[in-house]
Structure formats: C-alpha cells, structure tokens
Amino acid sequence: MSIGSVRTLDGNTFVVSDTRGDIDAHPDEPNGLFSWDTRFLSKWILTVNGQRLTPLSTDDLHYFESRFFLVPATGTVYVDATMSVIRRRAVVDGLRETLTIINHAGQAADLTVRIDAASDFADLFEVKDHLKKKGKYYTRITDNQLLLGYERETFRRETLIITDGAALDDQGITYTVHVPAHGSWTTDIRVSHSMWGWAEHQRLVSSKQQPHSRRDMEADLAAWMEDAPKLECDWEPLKHTYRRSLIDLAALRFAPMTSGVRCLPAAGLPWFMTMFGRDSILTSLQALPYVPSLAATTLLELGARQGSRIDDFRDEDPGKILHEMRYGELTAFEERPHSPYYGSADSTPLFLILLDEYERWTGDTVLVRQLEYEARAALNWIDEYADLRGDGYIWYERRNKETGLENQCWKDSWDSISYRDGRLPGFPRATCELQGYAYDAKVRTARLARTVWKDPELADRLEQQAADLKERFNRDFWIEDGQYYALALDADGTKVDTLSSNIGHLLWSGIVDRGRAKAVVGHLMGPRLYSGWGIRTLAEGEERYNPVGYHVGTVWPFDNSFIAWGLRRYGYKNEAARLAAGMLDAAEYFDGRLPEAFCGYDRDITKYPVPYPTACSPQAWSTGTPLLLLGTMLGLQAVGNHLVVDPALPVGIGHLALLDVPGRWGRRDAYGRGRVQVRATDRRKLRPQLSGLEDVVARREQ
C-alpha cells in the first residue's frame, strides 16, 4: 500500500493505492482518492493489452509525489520484459498522473493502454463499516472529459477526469498507442474533485486563487524544512528520524474551511485526515519547540467550534472542546454525529494546557486574551458538566447510545478500561489521567488569569481547586497494596485496579504526590509495563493483557513521549533517557516513521519491534513523538524569556544539538553531551542503559 497526501485548495486530499499505483477498493483495505471524508476514486486500474502490470519499485519523491516502475508480466522468468511503464503521480489540487511507456525492443509496439476508473463516492464511515449508498450515480462524457457524479437530495460530489488522445466511456479511458522501436510514449491525466457540483466548483476556484502546482508544493516543503530547528547529532538514525518526522508532520497538515491558509495537525492516515480535539492538541504540544504556528491554529479552530448547548446526539455541552469533525455524507444527513462530535472527556482540559504552554513558548498574550472567553467556558465545563457524580472529578458516559464512543478517554476502544480480573466497569467512568489533566489545566490557567487576564481572584480560586483535587485524588485513586494509582473509578467509586500506562500521564500532569513518584516510576520501568522498546498500554499479567491488543498491551509511541516528559518533570532524567532510547531504536526499524502503535512483545523475545496490523502510519502524535523525545533528552523548558536546557542523553548519543529553537526569546541553540562516546553502529547492540552525563547549556542569539 502506498500513500500520498497533500493539503490542497479544497481540503486535505490523499491517495491510497497498491504498489502498482492501482486503486481497487474492496472491504479489506481503504484504497482510493480521498478528500473531505469522501472517496472520489474507488477504481483506477492500469492495463496494457488487457494485462495488469508487475511492480518493480516505488519511489516516494515527496510526501505529495510518488513514482511507480512497472513491467508487463511475461509469464516466465526466462523471458525478459521488452518495455517499462512509469507512473509519476502527484496529489496537487486533485490527482495528476504522467504515464510513460518505454519500448526496449528493436521493433515498434502497438498497444492498447486502458485505465478503468470509477468512484463509489463512499463516506469514510461507509468504507469502514461497509455500508451501502442511498443516492444515485451519473456519468457524463464531453470531448476529453469524463465526469463521474453522485447526488442525494442537495448533497453532491463529482470527479472529473481530463486527458487528451483517449477514447472515453462510462468505465474509463482507452489509449491506442504506437511506440517506435527504442522509443517512448507519454500522456498526462488530471483528476479533480468537487464537493458542490462542477459549475460551482469552477466559480469558487476562479474567485479565490490559481490551483497549486508541483513546484508550489516543493517550495512549500522546502520552506517548512528550512524554518524548523536544525539537528546535529553523532547518531545518523536519529537525524533520519527527525527529518522523517518533520516531513510527515508537513503531510498531515490540515486546513479547516474557516482557517484560510492556516493549518493544524490532522490525526493520521488513512482514516483520520481531519481535525481531532485530543490528537491535534497533543501533537501541537509535541511540536511547539519546532512549529509553534500549529498550536495557534489548533487553539483558534477548536475554540471556534467549542460546545454551546446541550445536545445528546453529539454528546455536546457548553464549553466542551470537540472530539472529531467530519464532512461526509453520513454527517451531512445526521446519520453520524460528527458535525462536530464532542465525545471526548480530555480535549477540554488539554485545550487549557496547550493554551498555557503555547504562551510560555511564544509570549503570544494577544491570542490568550482573544481566547479568554473560551478558556473560562472550558473551566466551567470541567466544574459543571464533567462532574457527573458531584465529587469534583471528570466522569464520562455517552448520551448517544447508537454511534457515540463508550470510552471517551484516549484509550477509546470498548475493552480498554477493565479490572485486573478482566471485568468491565459500569458507567459513568472516571479514568485517572483525566483528573491529572484537570489538575494541570487549573494550575496553568491560574497563571494566565493572574498574568494575562489580570484576574487574581480567579487565579486564587483555581489554585485552591487544584490543591484540593490533588489531595482527594491521591486519597481516592491510590492502591496501597500495589503502590500505584487505579486506572479509573467505577460508577460507585470502586477503584478499577488495573496497572496501566495511564499512571505515566499522572507524572506529566504533576498530580502525583512526590513521595509516591518513585513507586510509580518503578512500575512504569519495570518488566510488566516496559517491554524494552517502550511502555505497554496494559501491564503483562493483567487478565485482558494482549501484546497485539489495541489498548490492552501494545506500545503507543505518543503515550511514551508524554510519559518521558512526566519522568523529567519529577526529576527522573535517566529513566526518561532510557525510555527515549528504546523508542528511538524502534523508530530505526520503522525507517524513521513510528506507527500509531506496535506490539508489546518483550525486547528479549523479538530482535525488532513487531508492527501492529492495522496501525495508522503516518499518524500525527506518533510523528510528533521523536520531537518531544528530543526536547525531553535536552530538557528543554520555556522559563520567562529564556530557553532552559538541562540535557540527559542515553548511551549511544555522544553529542546532540538543536539549533535555532524558536520562542519568545527569538532563536536559541540547545546542546547536550554524554561522557562516553559510543559509535552509532554499536548502539543497537547495547542494552538500554545510561552513561554518566555532564550538562552543557549554551544559547546564542540568531
């Protein structure tokens, strides 16, 4: 499967195809040309003389451009192919494909080149759930254009295929080709798509701007990479991972319809190329020292869609930050609640955390003042609407029983919250990390209230609420005989006693009593949770533990990056560096691109991290993981107008430098050095351990 994606004029468009470049949509794989949650091409199959081609290789030239090298099948290994076929594809304002056939023989070739084309115009939810369409299809052919369309009442989607020198029919395009001996033949095909019908689409395009070109996209990527901090390091795989992360983050930029040219991180390909509250916020946090503009757009766009009413269908409350925004047919006809859907209990406190962290790094008090109303509404949601039992905790229970999410924390699969014996708790549920987020949100917003909004009474009240919450939490969630925090509270207040990675988020939030931090860290880095590659979502030995279970034993890179940040917060530098080392080792095996999740097998059993079968890749908060781990290893903090650097490097990295880190200080450099130099080629042979470290702090003005 090959994926190309790019932000285009009319939304985020991406292609999923096989290694031949063909699209042949079927229930097992989400192949197609997608934009705004609709599949605009479900079939795009190339044949030569009626035969499909054999792939030789695929080049990913850019995140928006690929090239496929193909040959006709000869039927035997003893006969060489006499021609090559090259498909060069760019996703730029739709699909642009250049098809080239090279004749290697001494005789001319007469060929029938065919592309079978179709569109089912499936909503992304229809692709996932194998649902049938309710509207009607139509096809129109004029000159060199094949128009494929779909309509249901006022809902309309169209795909326009344009090419020269071909015979067009309802099922595709056919070229009758003469290729001279040792010669070549080339043609261009353009595939555009519309959400409004073609006449309206053309009017909107002409009134706004000219379509993007490949050169525009190359220039955009070059500017993106040039503006990012520069990494210097003596471990080559880390440099490759860093570059891969920046490029994937560029590919995952999403421009909502109300944002103009501003972008935020979409959650991931192929299913989640849209705005998510939790995912966009956490990725923006990871990327703040590198691309602070993503955080600004995330805050503005989420604030603009903040809940304003009680709506059971959408699980909406006043002040609540959305979970997910969709634009497809099922959402338009309210067969899904995603316009937007608010079934997330953590997006709201995370919104406040990002607002504060963004101001710490950028000094942008203008945006903080602009979002004061939204921030106060978010605080009110935590106190008034999230507290379903009146005990001061954030609880969740879906009100949309048909299509709403049962679990509204980041582990949102159906069986992710369980007792040690495997039983599932009732509803409502209060997971532990939600309380940590609420604590951190109140502490941080108190700072903004005092320093930016000039409201000391609100600041005092929030600080007192946070202190009370921390005291109650450490009483109600602590499991004394296990020396760890419960995963959640059940509806009757019973502790859900499973040992999970969630306790690492408690360190990140700061809600853990200092005297209990050592025990928590011991569990996180112990053999039941730590696999050697990363911390598992659920501890080995729990009844529902499964190393290939989505939230019950796999390793999630983003999860580990925030746990590492939490370890640093409580002074466990060596453990944070060890965790970063394992995760960056895993990234090397994934060619620098960490997936959404990988299996939780122990490192002593597998010599490489085992992929999770259906993980999204690239996925935004996995893409952001190496960025946050770099910041954690260097101990980067924004304190006043200064960039503070407090490095702790794992074995295998002798020196590390991040140059031109942007912030309210302008640009600064951050350096770290380990005492023991280890050749990069020897690094993977080492067990995760740490050398002694000397801290080197260096800053300079650009």
N, C-alpha and C positions, 0 to 999 in steps of 0.2 A: 504494500500500500504506500502510495506517495502522496504527500500533502503539500499544496502550495497555497499561501494565503497572503492577502494584502488589504490594507484599508483603501477603499475606492471612493469615487464620488458619491455613490448612492448607498454606501454601507460597507460592512465587512464581508468580503467575498473570498471564498476559498474552494479549492478543488481537492477531492479525494479520489484517487484512481489506483489501478494496479500498476505493476512495474512495466507494463507495455504502454502506459498512458491511457489505457482504455477505462471507460466507465461502464459498468454493467451492474446496475443496482439490483440487489436482492436482499432478503431479510437479514443475512448474517453480517453484512458489512455496510457501513453508511457511505457508499460511494456516491459521487455526484458533484455538480457545481452548485454550491450553496451561497445564498445571500439573504440576510434578514430573516433567518429561520425557515426559508423555503428552498427546496431543491429545484433548480431551474434546468438542470440536465440530469436525467437518470440513465441515459444511454448515450455513449459516444465511443463507438467501436470501429476501429480501422481494419480494413481487409484489403489485400492485394490479390486480384484474380480469385476472389471468393475465399481466401485463406487468411486466418489471423496470423499475426507475426510472433516471432520469438525474441524476447528481450535479451540484449547483451549487457547493457549497463544503463544506469540512470545518473545524471549529474544534477545536483541541486546547485544551480548557479547563484541564485539569491533566494531569499525566503519567498519571493514572488515569481520565481522563474526556474523552470526545470527543462532538462533535455533528455530525451529517450532515444537510445540507439538500438535499432531492431534489424532483424533479417527475416526473410521468408523461410519457413521450415522446408528442408529438403527431403525429409523422411528417412535419412540415413546419415550416420556420422562420416561416411566415406565420400560424400558429395558436398563440396563447398558451395555456400551461397554465392550467387553471382551479383547480388545487389544489396545495398544498405538503405535503410529507411531511417530518417532522423526526424523526430518530432520536437520542435522547440516551442515551449509553452510559457506564456506569461499571464498572470492574473492581474490585469491592469484595466480598470473600467470594464469588467467582464473578462472573458477568456479570449486570448489572442494566440493562435497556433500557426506556426510555419511548418509546413510539411515538405520534406526534401527526399527525393529518391535518387540514388547514385547507382549507375549501371557500371559494374566492373568487367562486364563481358565484352568480347570483341564484336558482338552482334547487337543490333538495335533490339529494344524490347517494347512490345505493345502491351499495355497493362490496363486493367480496369481497377481503379482505386475507388474504394467506397468507404464512406463514414455513415454508419447507421446512427441516427440521432433521435432522441425522444426526451420528453420531460413529463414526469408524473406530477410536478408541482406539489410535492408532498411537504406538508408541515413537518418540522423536525420531530415533533411528538408523534406524528403518524409514521415516520421512519422508525423510531424507537419502538413503538407499540404495535406496528403492523396494522394500522387502521386503514379503512377504505375512504376514498374521496366521496363528497356529496354534491359537487358541482359538475360542470360539463366542460369538455375539451373542444378546441377548434384549431384548425390549421389553415394558413393562407400562404400562397406562393405567388410572388411577383418578381419578375426579372431574375436578379441574382440573390433574392432574399427568401428565406424560409422562416415563417412566423409560426411558433407554437404557442398556444394560449390556453388559459383556464379561467373560468369565471363561476362565481357563486353569488347570486344577488349582486351587490355592489363591489364585492371582493374580486379583484382581477390581477392575474400575474401573466407575464408574457416573456418568451425567449425569442430573440431574433438572431438568425444565422445568416451571415453575409459572406459570399465568396464569388470569385469570377471563374468562368470557364467550366462550370459544372452543370450537370442536369439535376434538377431538384425534384423531389417527390415528398409525399407526406411522411415518409420514414427516413429521409436522409438525403445525402448528396453523393453524386457519382461523377468521377472524372474518367474520361477516356484519354489515356496518356501514351505518347510515343517518346521513349527515352533513347537517344542515339547511343551508339557504342562508346563506352568510356565517357558518357555524358551524364547530365543530371536534369532533373525537373523539380520545380519548386512552386508552391502555391501558398497563399495566406488565407486564413479563415478567421472571422471575427464573430464572437458570440456575446451578445449583450442581453441584458435582462431588465425588466421593468416591473415596478410594483403598482403602477397606476394605469396601464394601457399605454401603447407606444406613442400615440399622439401627445398625451400629457407628459410622458417621459421626455420627449424631444423638446417640448416647451420649457420644462424645468431645467434641462441641461443647458439650453441656449441662454436662459436668463441668469444662470449662475456663473459658470466657468467652462473653460475648454476641458475635454477629457484628459486624464493623466496619460503620460507616455512611459515607456520603459525607462527612458532617460530621466524623467521626473522621479521615478521610484528609486533609481540608482543614486541620484543626487540626495534624495531624502534619507536613504540608508547611510550614505557617506557622512552627511551632516549629523545624524544621530550618533554614529560611532565616534566622530571627532569630538562631539560635545561631552561624551562620557569620560570619567576619570580613566587614566592610563595605568595599567597594571604592569609592574616589574617584579619578576619572581624567578628563582632558580629551579622551579619545578614546572617543566613545559606543559604537562597535562592541565595544570591549574590555569595557565594562560589560555589554553584552548577552551576550557570550560567557561571561563569568564567571557570570552568573545562569543561563544555559542549562546550564552545566557542573554547577552545584550541583543544579539540578532533575533533570538526567539521572542524577547520582550518587544522588539520592534514589530515583529509579525503579529503579535497578539494585541496590538493597539486597536482600540475600538472607539469610533467617533459616534456618539449618540446623535440623533437627529436634531437635538437642541443645542449641541455643543459647538457648532461651526467646525473649525479645524482642530479643536482641542480633543485630546484622546485620553482615555483611561484604559487600564488593563482589562481585557476580556478574560474569562475564566480559563478557556482552553479549547483545543481542537480534538475531535470534530464536533462534539455535542454542545459546547458551552461558549460559542463565539458571540457573547453578549455581555451585558452589564450584570454583575452579581454584587450584592452588597458585601458579603463576607470576603469573597475571593478578591474583588477589586481593592478593598481596604487593606487586606493583609499583604497583597502584592505591592501596593503603594508604600506600605511601611518598609518592606524589604528593599525597595528601590529608592527610598528617599535620599540616601547619600549619593546617588548616581543620577537619577532623573526626577527631581522634585516636582516637575510640572505634572506628572501623572497623578500625584496625590492631590494637587489643586483641582484638577478636573474631576477626580473621583468625589471629592467633598462637595463641589458645586452641583454636580449632576445628581448625586444621591440626595443632597439637601433639597433640590428642586422637586424631587418625587417623594419626599417624606410623607408618611401617612397623615391623613387629615380627618378621618372619620372611622367609625366602627363598621367594618364590612366583613361579615363572616366568610363569604365566598373567597375573598382574597386574604383572609387572616390579617386584616389591616386594623390598626389602631392609630389614633392621633399621636404624632411624634415618632412613630416607628419607621426605621430605615428598611428599605425593600430587601428582599432576598434575591429576586430574579426578574428580569424584564424580557418579554418576548414580543415578536411582531408578526407571527404566522397566522394562518387561517383559524386554527382552533382557539387561539387567544382572541382574535377579532370577533368570533361568534360566541365568545364566553363559554366555550367547551373546556377551556383551561383558564385558570385564574391569573395568568401571568401578565397582567396589563397595568401595573406590575403586581407580582405576588409577594406577600410580606411574611411568609412562613420561616422566619429566621429570628431566633431569640438573641443572637450575639451581634448582629450587624449594628444595632443601635449603640451599645456601649463601645464597640470598636470604632464607630464613626467619631465618637468623642475622643478616643485615644489617638486616632490619626490626626484630628484637628490640632491637638496639643503638640504632638510630635512634629507635625509639619511646621508649626510656628517656631518651635525650638530650633529647627534646622534652617529655616528661611528667614525668620523675623517678619513674616508677612502678616502684620496685625490688621491690615486692611481686610483680608479675607476672613480673619477671625471675627472682626466686627460685623462683616457682611452676613456671617452665619450665626450670629448671636441668637437670633430667634429660633433657628433650627436646633442649636445646641441646647437651649433651655427646654424646647419641646421634647428632645431626646431624654433629657434628665427626668422630665415629668413622666415619660413613658416608663422608665425604669421603676419609678416610685409608685405610679398609679395603675398602670396596665399590666406590667410584667409580674407584679406581686400578686399572683392568683390566690395565695393562701393567707395573705396578710401577715407574713412573718419576716418581711424585709428581704426575701430572696427573689431572684428571677426564676420563674417557672414557665414551662410551655406546655400547651395542649392544643392541637389543631382544632379549629372550628369547621373547616372544610373537610368533612369526613370522606368525600369522594376522591378528590385529587390532591388534597393538601399533604404535606410531609408529616409523618408521625414524629420523627425526631428532628427538632429544629435547632440543633447544635451543629458543629462542623462534622461530626460523625452522624450523618443523617440517613444512614441505611437502617432498615427495620430492626435489625438484631444487634445494633452497636452498643446499646445500653442494657446491661444484664447483671444479675447477681453472680457470685462466684459459682454457684451450682447451676447456672445456665438459665434460671427463671428470668422472665422479663418483668420489670416493674410496671405498675399501673401509671395512669396519668392523673394530674399533671406531673411532670418531672422537673427536677432542678439539678442540672449537672454542675459539677464543681467549678469548671473553668468559667462558666457564666458568672459566677459570683466574683471570681477573680477579675474578670473584665469590668464588672460593675464597680468594684473597689478602685481599680486603676483609673477608670473613667471619672470617678468623682474626685479623686486626688488631683488628676490632671486638669479637670475643668475648674476646680477651685483656684488653681494657679492662673488660668485665663481670666476668671472672674475678678481676681484681685489685681492683676497686672494690665489687662487689656480693657475689660468692661467696666473697671473701677466700681465694683460691687463687693465690698468686703463682707457684707452680711451674708451674701450667697456663698462666698468663699468659706467663711467660718462654718456655715451650716453644712456644706459639702464635706469639709474636713472632719467634722464631728460624725456625720453619717458614715463616712468611710472607716473611721476608727471603730465605731460600733459594729459595722458589718464585719470587719476583720476579727473582732473579738468573738462575735457569735459564730462566724464561720469556723474558726479554729476549735470551737467547742462542739458544734453540731456535725461537722464533716470528718473529724479526726477519728480514726480507728486505732484505738490504743494498743490492742494486742498485735496488730500488724505494723504499727508505726508508719502509717500512710493515710492519705485522705481518700474518702469514699468517692467513687465515680459520680454518684448522684444521691439525692434524697428521693425516696418513693413518695407517693401521694399522702401517705400517713406519717411522713417524717422519718421512716426507716432508712438507715444507711444502705445504699447499694454498694456492696463491699468488694467489687471487682477492682483488681490492680490494673491500672491502665496508664497510657502516656499522658492523659489529661492532667496528671499531677505536675507535669513539667510546665504546663501553661500557668499553673499557680505561681511557680517561681518567676515567670516572666511578668506576671501582674503585680507581684510584690505582696500578696495577701498571706503568704506563709510566715508564721512566727519564726524568727531567727533560730530559736532553739530547736526547731523541728526540721530545718532545712537539710541538715546532714543526713537524717534518716531518709528524707525524700530523695536526695541525690543518690544515696546508696541503692535505693530501689531502681531508679532510672538507669544507673550504670551497672546494675547487677545482671546476672545471666538470664533472669526471667524476662526482662524487658529489653536489654541491649543485646543485639544479635552479632555485634562486631562490625556491621555496616551502618546500623542505626537503631533507634529505639522503636520497638514494636508498638502498635496501637493497643494491643492487649497482651498481658503477661502470659508467658508459657506456663501451663498448668491450670489456667482457668478453664472452666467447662466448655466455653464457647471458643477457646483459642484455636485458631486455624491459621497457619502461616500463609495460606493463599485465600484468606477471608478478607473481604474488602476493608472493614474497620475492626476486625477481630483477630489481628495477628500480623498483618502486613506492616511494612515500614513506609511511612509517608515523609518524603524529604522536607516539605514545608513544616510539618509538625516538629521535626528535629531541629530545623533552623530556629524556631521560636523557643524551643527548649534550651538550645545552646545560648540564646540571648538571656534566658532566665538563669542559667548557670552562672553566666558572667555577672548578672545583677546581684547574686548572692555571694560573689567572690570565688566561685569555683572555676578559676581560669583553666586549670589543667584538664578538668573534665570537659569543659566546653571545647578546648582544642582537640581533645581525643575524639569527641563526637563529630567535630568538623572534619577531622582527618578521615574517619570512616566513611562519611557521606561523600567527600570529595574523591576518595578511592572508588566508590561506587560510580560516581559520575564518569570516571575514566572509562569504565567498562560499557557505559551507555553512550560513548563517543561524545562526552561533554554535555549531553542533554538528559538531565534527570527526569524520569517519568513521574506521573501522578503518584504512583505507589509501586513498590516491588515487594517480593515475597519475604517473609520474616524468618527464613531458614537461618540457622546459626552459621557464622562465617567459617567455622571449623569443618562444616559439612560441605559447603559449596565454595569453590575457589573463585566464584564470581557471583554478583547479586542476580537472583533469578527474577526475570520480568513478571509482573502481574499481567494476566492475559488480556484484559480489556482496559488497561490504563490509558488515559489521555496523554498525548505527547505531540507537540509541546503543551504544557499546562502551566498557567501563569504563576501560581505560587511555588511550583517546583522550579520554574525558570528563575524566580527570584531567590531561591534557596542559596545558591553559591554567592550571590551578592550579600545576603545577610550574614552568611558564614564568614566571608571576608571581613566584614565590619566587626564581627564578633572576635575573630582572631586578632584583629588590630585594636580591639577595644574602643572603637570609635564612639564618641558621645558629643553631642552639642550642648555646651555649657556656656550660657551667656553668649558673648560674641566670639567664643573660642571653640575650635575643634580639639577635643582632648583625645589623645592617643595613648593606649595602655596595652601594648601587644603581648600575646602569649601564643607562640607558634608551635605546632606539633612537629614531631620528628619528621624529617624529610623536606622541610622548608627552611633553608638557611637564611634567606632574606626575602622580605616581602615589602613592596612599596606600592601605594595607591596615590597617584599624582593628580593634582588639580581637583580635589574633592570640593564640590560646590556647597555653598551655605551662606549664612548671614555674614560670614567673615570674608566673602569673596571666593577665593580658591586657596586651598591649603594642601600640603602633601603629608602623607602618613607613612611612617616607616616601622618595620619590625624586623628583629634579627634573633635567630636562635644561636646558642653557643656551639652546638655540634652541627657541623656540616655533613650532610648525607647526600650522596649522588642521587639524582632524581630517579635513575634507572633501578636503584636499590630500594626505593621507597615502599613498593608494594610487598616486598619480602618481610618488612618489619611488622611486628605486632603493634597494634595501636598503643602507643605509649608516648611519653613526653620527655624531652630533654629539659635541663635547666635553662632558664631564659634570662636574658637581660633586656630590659625595656629601653627602647630608643625612641624619644619623642622629637620630631622635627617638623617645623612648619615654615612655610615661606609664602610671601605674597606673590601672586602671579605677576 
